[in-house]
Amino acid sequence: MILALVEPQLDEVSLEALSFARRLGEPLHAVVVGDPDRATLGAYGVSVIHVVRHDRLDEYAPEAWAQGVVELVESISPEAVVAPGSERGNEVMAHVAARLDAPLAVNCAEAEPGEAYRVTRLRWGGSLLEEAELDAPVKLLTVAPHVAAAEAVAPLEPTVEELRPALDEKDFRVRVTERVEAAAGKVSLTDARVVVGGGRGVGSAEGFAALEELAELLDGAVGGSRVVTNLGWRSHSDQIGQTGARIAPDLYIACGISGAIQHMVGCKGAKRLLAINKDPHAPIVAKADYAVIGDLNEVLPALAAELRKAKGLVGSPV
C-alpha cells in the first residue's frame, strides 16, 4: 500500500504526486489536512482518504501536519509515503523523516519499487541526475514538480477515514499567522497558460509595463528572474527559478533573460519557450524553441500591436 500526502486544494503538483505514487503500487491511500475533494482523489486512483482533523489545524503548521502523517504511518504501515516536491511537501516530509528516524529522498524524477527503491533525483537545480537506493522500512520521497504527468484513471469511490492526531504546543511553533491575498482577477504564475518573464534586460521596474500589456493580451501572468527581484523591480512572489516559482505554462516568453541554470529550473516545465534577447549567444537562446533576436523595447510593442489587431482592438492601450 502506498500513501500520498496531498495539498487540500489538490493543486497540479499534488495530482502529479498521486500519478507518480500510483505507479509504485496499490492500493493508493491519500492523507489530507482539511476537507478532501473526494471525487478528484477517486479520479486519480485513491481508494482510501485519511482526513487529518484538529481544532487548531485551520491553518498550515508543518510540524502538526507531520505528526498526523507519522501517526498514520505507524497505524497503517504503508510501503512508501509520497508527497509533492513543493515547499510544503518537502518541509512536512523532512519533519516526518526526522520523527521516524528514516531517510528521505527529495525531488525524485523516477522511482523503481523493490526491497530497496532505486530512485533518480534532480540535484543542483536539475543540472544533475543522481541515482540512489532508498532502503528503509517505509520509503519516504517527494516528487519533483512537473516530472510526472497528472493522469486520471477510471474513477473510484474512496472511503473516508478520520484521524485526530495527538498534538501539543510544540507542534505549532511554526504556523501561518497571516495571509496576503493576490490582487483580485490576477492569473497566478503557477496556473497561467502563458507567462511573460523579464530579466535584467528589461532595464527597470517601469520597463515591465510592456510585459504587463503583453501578458494581459494573452490572458497570462508576469514573472521575473532573481536579479529582477533583488533589484526591487518585482516582488519575490513573481520570481521564477530555483528559489522562486516553478511554472509549467503552454508558452513561456522570456524577455531579456540570460538563462542561468537557476532560472531554467523554474521554467523547465514550460511546453514551449520563446526567448526575446539582443544577444544571440545568450544561454537561453540555445534552449528556446523559438527566439527573436532584437531589442525587447521594439519587439514587445510590435507584438502587442499585432495582438490588438488580431483581437479587433484599435489604438494604444489606455
Secondary structure by P-SEA (a helix, b strand, c coil): cbbbbbcccccaaaaaaaaaaaaacccbbbbbccccaaaaaaaacccbbbbbbccccccccaaaaaaaaaaaaaaccccbbbbcccaaaaaaaaaaaaaacccccccccccccccccbbbbbcccccbbbbbbbbccbbbbbbcccccccccccccbbbbbbbbcccccccccccccbbbbccccccccccccbbbbbcccccccccaaaaaaaaaaacbbbbbcaaaaaacccccccccccccccccccbbbbccccccaaaaaacccccbbbbbcccccccccccccccccccaaaaaaaaaaaaaaaaccccccc
